[in-house]
Each structure stands twice: as structure tokens, then as C-alpha cells.
Amino acid sequence: MNPSDRFHKIDADFRNPYARDRDRIIHSGSFRKLEYKTQVFLNQEGDFFRTRLTHSIEVSQIARSITSHLGLNESLAEAIALAHDLGHTPFGHIGGDALDECLKHDGHTNGFEHNFQSFRVVSSIEKRYKNFSGLNLTFATLEGILKHSYPYKKSFLPPIIDEQFNFGTHPSIEAMVVDRADEIAYMSHDIDDGINSGLISFDDLRESELIQEILEKVKNEEISENEDEMFRYRFSSHLINHLIYSLLEHSSDKVDNSRIFSACIDSKSELPIGFDDVLETKIKKLKKILYIKLYQHKKIVIKMYAGKQSIKGIYKGLIEEEKMLPKFYYEQLGSREKHRIIADYIASMSDRYAFSFHNEMYGR
């Protein structure tokens, strides 16, 4: 007997439902495309910088560490983390803003929002089964993808989605963990990438009390800032560890380990996952510094402006001439709204493909 046949007879699927969700997400085409989608620096800037793919993996690792310590479901947190950015357009948030602007300009009031698009990717856009669309994920994973970022109530959601997932309540505690893991991951790696690129320095960040505390921990290891790569690595490690341990210390007594889901908790009640008020204030100040000195840096703004114009140009061109759509999307015309088909196609593009398609479309 073939060993695989023997194990198949024992159990049709040896994985738990959330591990199965995770595997379906990892093997999806949309997940692979994250490798070529911007986090902060465009993919072609260099091999070192984070992409949406590496970011999602880092969020997953942090979320698993936290849920493991709190006695929650690691596989559920991992599935939500790996899928949470599947709906992002090329060129990061600026690409999503551009697509949202295009849709609303044409009278489509719901516009574009990447969390809802991530949900749509796994529930309808991905095609893996003959008789239905989507990846056939569990309700908890779908809810976590939709509601992982606070506040949960969103004005753009269709009424049927709002009704099914009850946005008046919190999602699972695992989804809340992913929200904070996302925050921990992007703060640490954006600092690392920003310093490695030369756009910012640790001196630019010293006005942050949190950064000062972490720098002291690194210097206690007798590592000089002149040891550039080692210093950055140790800094990131200390920052991530500090935030994770602080979160665990503040949250552990608020989490009921016997309950995996918290959907019964009203959305106005206190979140069981988070940091103490002092650290929350320090984090808000650090985010403000990063926004001013990194995300609004001239070189970043120029690249993102080019990406924004590419999104607008592709949208305009496809509205005028839908025959430029690939067969998969073109065949949907007539059964779905044209503007949403075009938005789905643009959102699926990588940075480099969007630039290339735009240039080809306009003969550049």
C-alpha cells in the first residue's frame, strides 16, 4: 500500500482548519505576487528592502510568538497575518489611494480599500475550485482578514458583508494580535530599511523616547553605530523584543485562554490586546517622526508619485478601451461592473508590471 493512501484513509485531512487556511493562502497566486509589491521602497530599488511578502512573513512570525505565549490559536493568527495584505495595490498605500480616487471620481462611492480587497481576493477573486470562487477559508479567518485593523466599522462595506460579520463586535483575539504584530513589524523594518537606504539616520530618530531606550540597550552590548549592519540588526531585535514583551505583560491578564474567539465583545469595549498608555504615547510619537522624516522624504514621494500616476493612467486607459484587459478579466464584462473588474486587475499587478503596462499603453 502506498503510504499516502494509508494516511488518507486514517484522516481525510490531518491539518486543523486554520492550518488548512494558511496553506491555501500560501499556495495562492496573490500571495506570490506580494514579492513584487512595495512596502516602502519599490521592489527594483534593491534586493535588501522589504516587500509586502517579507512584511507578511514577519507579521506572521510575530503574531505566532504572541499567540503561542497567550495560549491562543497560532494557526489562525498565522493565516490572518499571511493574508492581511493580499488586497494591496502596487506602490503601497499611495496606489490604493489613487485607485480609490479614480473609482470615487467616476461615482462609485465605495471606492477601494485594501482590507476589503484582501477579503475579496480570498473569497471570490482567487479561482481554485470548479464549482465556486475563492479559497474556501473558515469564517474566523475571513473575519480576521476583514476586521484585523481597528476601528472595525467601515463605511464602504456592502450591507450584506456588514450583516454577516457583525462589525459592531470585535473579531477574534488572534485578529487583534495580528493588528499589533503588523504595527511592530512595519515600525522595526521601516526603520531598518530607511537607515540602510541612507534616507534617515538614528540621529533623526533620537527625539523619540522609545528609540533612545532601544539604542541604550544596543550600546550596552558594546556595539558601535559604525558597525552598521550589526548595529541595525541588534537594534531591530531589541525593538521587536521590547514591544512583544511589553504587549504580553499588559495583555496576559486580560486574555481568557479558554476562549479562542471574542466576537461577543462589543466593539466599544476595551481591547484585550495592546500596550500600556505610556508606551502607546511613545509609539504614536515615533510613528509621527517616521511619517515626517521617512515616508514624506523627497525620494520616496517622487517614486510614489510616479506610481500614483501609473495607476491613474492604467485605469483611464482601461475604462476607454476594455479590450486591453486580459482574457480572465475581459470575459467577466457583462456579468460584473466594469469599474470593479478593472480595479481588481490593477490591484493584482506588481509594481514593475504596472510601470511596464502603463508605458506600453501610452507608448513610452
Buried (B, 14 or more C-beta within 10 A) or exposed (E): EEEEEEEEEEEEEEEBBBBBBBBBBBEBEBBEBBEBBBBBBBBEBEEEBBBBBBBBBBBBBBBBBBBEBBEBBBBBBBBBBBBBBBBBBBBBBBBBBBBBBBBBEEEBEBBBBBBBBBBBBBBEBBEEEEEEBBBBBBEBBBBBBBBBBBEBEBEBBEEEBBEBBBBEBBBBBBBBBBBBBBBBBBBBBBBBBBBBBEBBEBEBBEEBEBBEEBBEBBEEEEBEBEEEEBBBBBBBBBBBBBBBEBBBEBBEEEBEEEEBBBBEBEBEEEBBBBBEEEBEEBBEBBBEBBEEBBBEBEEBEEBBEBBBEBBBBBBBBBEEEBEBBEEEBBEBBEEEEBBBBBBBBBBBBBBBEBBEBBEEBEEE
